[in-house]
Amino acid sequence: SFTYNGSAQGPTKITNTTFEVKKDSKTISFETSNHVFVALSAQSGSSLSSDKTAVDVGDYTLSLQPKTRTVQDNSGTSGNATTTVPAGIFINEKDIEFKITQRELNTTNSGLTVTAKNKVYDGNTDAEVSATFATGVDGETLTITGLEGTFDNKNVGENKTVTIKSGWTIVPGDNTKVANYKIDMPESVKANITPKPLTATVTAENKEYDATTTATVSGCVATGIEGETLTISGLTGTFADANVGTGKTVTINGGEVKAGDNTTASNYNVSFPKSTTADITTKALTITAKDQSVTYGTNIATGTTQVILSPATLPGNDQLTGITLTPSTTDVTTDGTITPSKAEIKSGETDVTSNYNISYPTGKLTITSATFVEGDVTASGYEGTYDGKEHGIEVKAEGTTIKYGTKEGTYDETPLTYTNVGTYTIYYEVTKANYNPVTGSETVKITAKELTATVTAENKEYDATTSATVSGTVATGIEGETLTISGLTGTFADANVGTGKTVTIDGGEVSAGDNTTASNYSVSIPKSTTADITAKALTITAKDQSVTYGTNIATGTTQV
């Protein structure tokens, strides 16, 4: 048996292990140095070449044909060859079979290399296997096609066993016959399955300003192979700073990939972006002015304690450090407003006001009237004797409006004055913008001007009565005002004649002249005066009588 080597091959030495050679019917014992070589001829119909050899793989048969037999001496050299079988030498005829077997090519003797290609995880065990040219004898080449392999499992790993599937094909190169070779294909080779790269999509949520750089981030991974799913947890995000802005950089940290059902996380290599962007929007803040009630002339309270924040607490270390409060008016009002503005918010020494969207609702402002202090308003009445002039009360209050009235609650700006005797109550109201009014009253008291009348009693002739005729005059009043007296009566102390007799004065009525009011005067009338009663001249004439003598004349008052 021969192994294919690309050259002609066949038996060239026949030993007693193949042929039985006898001499004189005795088997010749061959020693190592004693061989008999027999030339052979091809059996009829054989594919052997003319030199009784073959090249390609196959089974071949040779026949001993004595007519061509040649026995050589045991040196095996042609110089010792004889062309005839020596006498007494018997060579039994026998068919000689030999074969040329396939040359086995493997990875160590032919340059054949079989490799499985590393692959990225794809969810199956399929392996891509390839082989290089196998080199046979004399430069003959063979190519292997249709190689397929199967990983031991679908998961990621290094030096994983790839089993070579059967069914591959050998394709010969030029002048090469496949039948002459046998490929010793390894049962398996090694290859890697590397994780399938996936890039996580990470998003950061926009947020309202909260004085921190914390960002809420979430990640998702594209669906893996054949519906395999992966989730991401543990992501953290940090804004570059805490201030309001759009498209702000958010640095991504952490991130843990977890496998869903029927999924192995290690089969994937998930890369996380280092950063993403999101917005920090302004924080809505309402700063409402507190309601205030102040007295006119008093400033409203200011400062951060006079406003209400909503929300009540600012985030982080932010503090309201300044606010402007502007009243709608400084005058008395029940429906005024206090408007806040120009808030200043700081975190430490840093102004962070721009991070807020501030609304400024107004507060209610009530300004009550001020009260005059003692001495701001003075009032005095008048008391005096009738002098013919107008008199009123005097109210002093700088910068005010003063009104007067004859009864409380009814006032007019025209001052009230009085001339004539009497006691008058004048009510007043002092008003001034933004002040409580002051009301009160004062009295104008005008007393009568005292005048003393001049009363005279007329002297009279005795009339046997005490009646006296009296008359009176009054001195001229104020600025020519005149008074007259009437109704005076007088009575002498007695009716008798006398000089300087006391006349008692009674009665008397003062009457005013033109443009004169009697009541403005108090006229005192003397209680008495003096006058004379002179003797009355009397003639008593006796009546004429005629009597009889002896008869007394009639006497008595009747006779005169």
Buried (B, 14 or more C-beta within 10 A) or exposed (E): EBBBBBEBBBBEEBBBEBBEBBEEEEEBEBEEEEBBBBBBBBBEEBEBEEEBBBBBBBEBBBBBBEEEBBBBBBEEEEEEBEEEBEEEBBBEEEEBEBBBBBBEBBBEEBEBEBBBEBBBBEBEBBBBBEBBBBBBBEEBBBBBEEBBBBBBEBBBBEEBBBBBBEEBEBEBBEEBBBEBBBBBBBEBBEBBBBBBEBEBBBBBEBBBBBBEBBBBBBBEBEEBBEEBBBBBEEBBBBBBEBBBBEEBBBBBEEBEBEBBEEBBBEBBBBEBBEBBBBBBBEBEBBBBBBBBEBBBEEEBEBEBEBBBBEEEEBBEEBBBEBBEBBBBEBEBBEEBBBBBEEBBBBBEEEEBBEBBBBEBBBBBBBBBBBEBEEEBBEBEBBEEBBEBEBBBBBBEBEEBEBBBBEEEEEBEEEBBBBBEBBEBBBBBBBBBEBBBBBBBBBEBBBBBBEBEBBBBBEBBEBEEEBBBBBBBEBEEBBEEBBBBBEEBBBBBBEBEBBEEBBBBBBEBEBEBBEEBBBEBBBBEBBEBBBBBBEEEEEEEEEEEEEEEEEEEEEEEEEEE
